[in-house]
Amino acid sequence: MASILRATRTRPVWSSLARAQFSSSAPKNGALKERLAELIPLELENVKRVRAEHGKKSFGPVVVDQLYGGMRGLPALIWDGSVLDAEEGIRFRGKTIPEIQELLPKAPGGSEPLPEGLFWLLLTGEIPTQEQVTELSKDWAARSAIPSFVEDIIDRCPPTLHPMSQFSLAVTALNHDSAFAKAYQNGVSKKEYWGPTFEDSMDLIAKLPNIAGRIYNNVFGQGKLAAIDPTKDYSHNLSALLGFGDNAAFVELMRLYITIHSDHEGGNVSAHTGKLVGSALSDPFLAFAASLNGLAGPLHGLANQEVLLWLTKMQSQIGANASDAAVKEYVWATLKGGQVVPGYGHAVLRKTDPRYTAQREFALKHLPSDPMFKLVGQIYEIVPDILLEAGKAKNPWPNVDAHSGVLLTYYGLTQMQFYTVLFGVSRAFGVAAQLIWDRALGAPLERPKSYSTAAIEKIFKDKN
Ligand SMILES: CC(C)(COP(=O)(O)OP(=O)(O)OC[C@H]1O[C@@H](n2cnc3c(N)ncnc32)[C@H](O)[C@@H]1OP(=O)(O)O)[C@@H](O)C(=O)NCCC(=O)NCCS
């Protein structure tokens, strides 16, 4: 396995779909669903060919530690949308974050990529045209209304219920109108699964701003909820629902934020949970609600909330503009207290997360003198050496969550408990794209094998 991973590091493995598309000429005209309908038979053929050629080959040894160790590095899933390399970070359909920042369409006057374009890229491997992205913005705006009973569910939640729990409840309830669940009841053929999955996925993404906005408004009391503007892009509408529609820099931040948080290959908790639950043919609303519940854990998406809590606590204990020595002492106290330093470390990455770097560059452009941003920079100089000295973490470098909260706080979105909801809105893009392709390629029910410790002992008893 090690040699496979090494090979992947130096020469990223593009999907056959991405290869086919990158070698094609200019992006095709037409709507996303029509383009997908053209691509699916090609990819089915590709998968058939790859399985015929390589299906019976061994993919390297599995060691017992991986069974006990959270399956780290275990090759077990297929997802072409994004691939995570331990050294260089994420690539979306073969493209790095700086590349997509350059290539994907922007809003008029904007310089960050529109997440609409990222969704198109994840699904097709192609860079969409400005018109295609505008059509997607309009389509999502047209689908954005949530049923009144879902509004009621959100309104009945006590404000003390964590926003992520409210988010998950509301998304689960959207399954009331699932096109896939209905089609399945009506006996849809396996070959047609992807069509209603696509419709549900588009509805899911489209409805998230109204759900997130309503939760934010209920819990943090911002007054009247804005309405979706069908002439505006997705990030603008989301920002408006949170009360930041007039802040052009915040809207730009949302475009970057959603894009970089959308997908991080298939094995992370939220992406894998969505895929796993979807493999039981649970519809995209049920599958994504499960993803959200995973994202709500502090070792995964909740870390962005935890980082801000940790920074705020640090400032209250050692004051703003604290010396390096005081910060060092605080970091050591965190570790000695048996806690993790939030925002640092990663299960796959072994370098600074390029999603962190993209946010740092945004901060350097828009808020270079913000004291909290400076503190994040100071911590970056201090924490890796301490984690190395402590000798446990395999990756001492910052991940995406080390930076996002500081940017949101700067613009006035100071309610840390809400941060993971924004991560959740973003993660829908990757999970939805994966669900559509899984149903298109006929991905089977997931069912890995578990072993008892006694069985492990028995298996190796005679081999020692
Ligand atoms: C992301 C994370 C869960 C990855 O876990 P992992 O793959 O098990 O990481 P490692 O293999 O490096 O862990 C080895 C040890 O180092 C510890 N470690 C890893 N990152 C650490 C951190 N940031 N602070 C303190 N200890 C850390 C682990 O808790 C583990 O300790 P243990 O042996 O006592 O259980 C882990 O780095 C972490 O908890 N980070 C902080 C939370 C966070 O930022 N999450 C968002 C990730 S995008």
The ligand as a Gaussian input file, in Angstrom:
#p B3LYP/6-31G(d) Opt

LIG

0 1
 C       -7.788000      15.927000      12.932000
 C       -7.444000      14.836000      13.945000
 C       -8.735000      14.304000      14.554000
 C       -6.728000      13.710000      13.203000
 O       -6.624000      12.616000      14.090000
 P       -5.580000      11.445000      13.847000
 O       -5.558000      11.044000      12.415000
 O       -5.886000      10.379000      14.852000
 O       -4.221000      12.196000      14.187000
 P       -2.828000      11.566000      14.606000
 O       -2.628000      10.220000      14.013000
 O       -1.822000      12.616000      14.328000
 O       -3.031000      11.389000      16.193000
 C       -2.016000      10.830000      16.989000
 C       -2.117000      11.407000      18.380000
 O       -1.817000      12.813000      18.297000
 C       -2.867000      13.530000      18.887000
 N       -3.100000      14.774000      18.148000
 C       -3.365000      14.914000      16.848000
 N       -3.633000      16.214000      16.558000
 C       -3.542000      16.877000      17.734000
 C       -3.744000      18.227000      18.098000
 N       -4.127000      19.147000      17.235000
 N       -3.568000      18.567000      19.401000
 C       -3.197000      17.633000      20.298000
 N       -3.017000      16.347000      20.017000
 C       -3.193000      15.970000      18.739000
 C       -4.086000      12.641000      18.742000
 O       -5.129000      13.031000      19.626000
 C       -3.509000      11.284000      18.991000
 O       -3.361000      11.133000      20.390000
 P       -3.595000       9.695000      21.104000
 O       -2.530000       8.822000      20.541000
 O       -3.454000      10.011000      22.543000
 O       -4.984000       9.251000      20.715000
 C       -6.502000      15.395000      15.060000
 O       -5.355000      15.947000      14.449000
 C       -7.180000      16.423000      15.945000
 O       -7.848000      16.051000      16.893000
 N       -7.017000      17.751000      15.603000
 C       -7.719000      18.793000      16.353000
 C       -9.171000      18.887000      15.908000
 C       -9.301000      19.469000      14.521000
 O       -8.692000      20.471000      14.186000
 N      -10.146000      18.831000      13.694000
 C      -10.417000      19.308000      12.331000
 C       -9.739000      18.462000      11.337000
 S       -9.919000      19.098000       9.722000

